[in-house]
Amino acid sequence: MSCTELFPLPRLVRRRFVWGSLLAAGLATRPLAQAAAPALPSTEVRMALLLGNRNYPQPFDLPPIPKNLRDLEEVLGKRGFRVTSALDLDLPAARRALESFIAEAAASPADATVFFYFSGHGVQVDASNLLLPAGLNPSAKGELLQTGSVQLLTDVVRRLPPRREGMVIAVVDACRTGLRAGEVSGLNQVEAPPGCLITFSTGAGKPAIAPAVETQNTFYTGSLVRLMSTVSDQTTFPELMQLVRSDVRETMLNHPLAAIRELAQDPFIADHTRVRITVEPKREGAAAPA
């Protein structure tokens, strides 16, 4: 069952959130910071795979997803990541992209930073976090969703080689609702493996809100892009995710629309990182931070 059906509010509120007054409310994502000069080459290995799906059967399409991917790809590139971005992959194509990314991660140094991102429809079934590929109806039966989706832990996180000196980061901007209203059994059993940081845009059993226009980000990804671009270079990735969580909460709880305040997201973070890695990589010829 989709988030829309789980939360039958007025037409205003759904996973694809309709609000035309975002700019007037002062909540649009600020432009990415412009570098004063070309960045020095990074001495770190950083790689990212971004998967985003807009194309779902009506009325479940998600117009903001292409912008989410574009904006996040840009800011990750500025932070030294080599980014692969894929929009609207069906399940076979998504699995091929994952296989290639996992193989690349396996061949990378022990101190590499590996970043996985998904934005689209998500469902939780029997404590599994399912990432729905393009074209799959979110209101389909549980068995079809389970066999037709990517499972975050089984198919992604646990297959990425552990990082003794590096970090695996998994970011999911999607709903975490169950198939039936009130179904939250097992949803809190998300634990990050050693060396891994897992973040969700919303809490267990909760929806994530998205605009129904192509020109705006989702709340979570908009905050992630803006803060990754503007925080201090010495901010660590776990610290960044805590800042994003606070920003999303503050933005939604203080939104002028009551419907958004009622569905304010509380992003979830599972942090089992073992080393300190900052958002800004080490650069060739750069002076060490004071």
N, C-alpha and C positions, 0 to 999 in steps of 0.2 A: 504494500500500500504506500502511496506517495505521501510526502509531507503535506501536500495540499489537502488530501482527504483526511489525514489525521488531525488537522487543525482547520476545521471548516469555518473560518472567519469570513467577514465580508470580502467581496471581490478584491479589496485592497491588499489582503495579505495572503501570501502563498510562498512556496520555495522560490518562485520567480516573482519578486515583490514589485508591485506597481506603485511607483511614486514619482510624479512628474515635477515635484518642487524641491528636489535635492539641492540644486544649485542655490535656490532662494533660501534654503535652510542652512547654507554654509557648510555642507557636509561633503562636497565633491572632493575627490582626491587631488591634492596639490601636485603641480608638475614635478617631475623628477629633478633632483638637484643637478645642475649642469657643472661638469668638471671645468676648473679653470684652465687646465692643461691636460694633454693626453696622459693617462696613467702609465706608470712604469710597469714593465712586464712582471707578472706574479712569479714568485719562486715556489708557490704551492700548487699542488694538483687539486683542482676543484671541478667537479662535474655535476650536472643537474639534468634530470628528466622531468619535463612538465607535460602532464596529460590533462587535457580539458575537453569536456563534451558539452556542446550546446544542443546538438541534434538529438532530441527525444521525441516520441510521438506526442502530438498535441493532446492536452494543453501543457505538456511538461517540458517544452523547450526552455533553454536558459540563455537569453541574449547576452548577458555580461561576460560569458566565458571567454570569447576571443580576446576581449580587452584584458581580462585577467592574465591570460597567457602572454600577450604582447608586453604588458607593463612589467610583469615579473621577470620575463626573459631579459628585458633591458636592464633592470636594476641588478639582477644576478650577474650579468655580463660585466657591469661596472665593478662588481665585487669579486671579480677574478674567476668566475665560473665559466666553463665551457658548457653551453646549454643546448640540449635537444628539446624542441617543443613540438607537440603533436596535437592536432585538433580533430575531434570527431572520429576517433578510431573505433571500429567494431572490435569484438572480443579477439578474433585471431590476430588482427593487426596490433592490438594493444599488447598481446602476449609476445609478439615478435619484437616490439619495441622494448619490452621489459627484458627479454632474453639478451638482446644486444647490450642494454645498459648494465645488466648484471655481469655479463662477461667483461665489459670494460672496467667495471668496478673491481672485479676479481684480479685484473691485471694491473691495477693501480698500486702505488706505494702504500705502505701501512699508515702513513700520515695524511692520506688523501681525505678530502671532505666530499661526501656523496649526498646529494640533495634530491629527494623525490617529492613531487607535488601532484596532487589530483584535485580538480575542481569539476563538479558535476553533481549527479544524483548519487546519494549513498543511502544504504539501508543496513540495519543490523539484524542478523538472524542467528540465533543460537550462539550469541557472543562473538560472531564473526562480523568484521566490518567489510561490507561489500561495496565495491566501487563499480557502479554500473557503466558499461560501455555505451557508446553512441548507438541509438536505435532501439535499446531495450526499454520496454515500458515499465516505469517504476511501480505501476499498479499490478504487475504480473504476480502469479502465485509464487510462494516462497521457494519451491523446488526449482522453478525456472530461474529465479533470481540467483540462487546459490550456484547453479551449474553454468549460468550465463554471465557471471561477473568475475572481476578480479578480487581476491581476498587480500586485504592489506598485509596482514601478518604472514600468512602462508605463502602467498605468491610474490611478495615484495620484500618486506623487512627481514624476514628470517632467511631469505636467499641471498641477501647482500652480505659479503664477507665482513666479519667483525673487524672493527678498527681499533687496534691497540693504541695507536698514537694519533689517529684521526677521528672522524665522526660521521655517522650516518644520520641524516635528518629526513624525516618523513612528515609532510604537511598535507592535511586533508581538509579541503573547504567544501563540505557537503553535509547533508543531514545525517543524524545518527538515530533516527527513529526506527522503531520496530515495525513489524507487519501489521500489528493490531494496536489500537489506541491503548495506552497504558502498559504496553509490553516493554519492560525494561530489564527483565531477568538477564543477568550476566553481562550487562552492558558496561559495567565498571571494571571488568577484568582485562584492561589494556595495560600491559607492562612492557616497557621498552627493554630490549636486550642490552647487554653491556656495550657501551660505546655509541648508544643510539638516543636520539631525541625525537619523540613523536608528538605532534601537535594536531589537534582537531579544532575546527572553527567554532564548535559548539559542544555542549555537554552531552553526556549519555542520555539517550532517549529523546533528544531535543532536535527541532528543525534548525536549519540555517536559512537566512533570509537573503534573497537576491532581487535586484531590480529587473523589471521587464523591458529594459531599454539597453541598447548596445553601447551607449556612451558612458556608462557608469560601471565601476567595479562592484563586486559583492562587498559587504561591510568588512569581512575579514581580510580578503586579499588586498583591498584598498588600503587598509591600515598596514599590512605587512609590507607592501610596496613603498609606501610613504616613509615608514620608520626605518626600513632597511637602507633607504637612500639618505636619510637625514641624521641618524644616530651617530654618536661618537664612533670613530674608527675602532676604538678599543673595546666597544661593546661586544660581549660574547654572544653566541647564538642562543643559549638558554636565556640570557638577559633580554635579548631582542624579543623572544617569544613571550616573555612575561610582560614586556612593554606593550606588545600587540594585544595581549589579553586585556590589559587594563584599558587600552584605548578603545577597543571594541565595546567593552562594557560601558564605559563612560559615554561614548557616542550614542549608543542605542538607548541607554537608560535616560538620557537627557534629550532624546529626539522629540520634536514637536508633535509627532503623530503618536497617539496613545497605543495604537495597534503595534507599532514597533517597540515601544517601551514594554509592552506586555510580553513580547517574544524576544526580549533582549538576550543575546547569546552570551554564554560564559565559556569561552574557549578552554579546552582541556589540554594539559601538558603532561607528558610522561618523560621524565629526564633521567637517563642513566648514563650520561656522558662521563668520561674519565679524564679528559684533558681540556685545557682552556684554548678555545679557538675563537678568534675575533672575526667580526663581519668583514673587516678589511684584511686582505691577505698580506703576507710579507712580499715586498717588492724589491726587484733588483736595484741595488744602489740607493735604496731608501735608508734614511737614518733611523736607528732604533728609537722607539717611543721613550719619552723621558719617564 
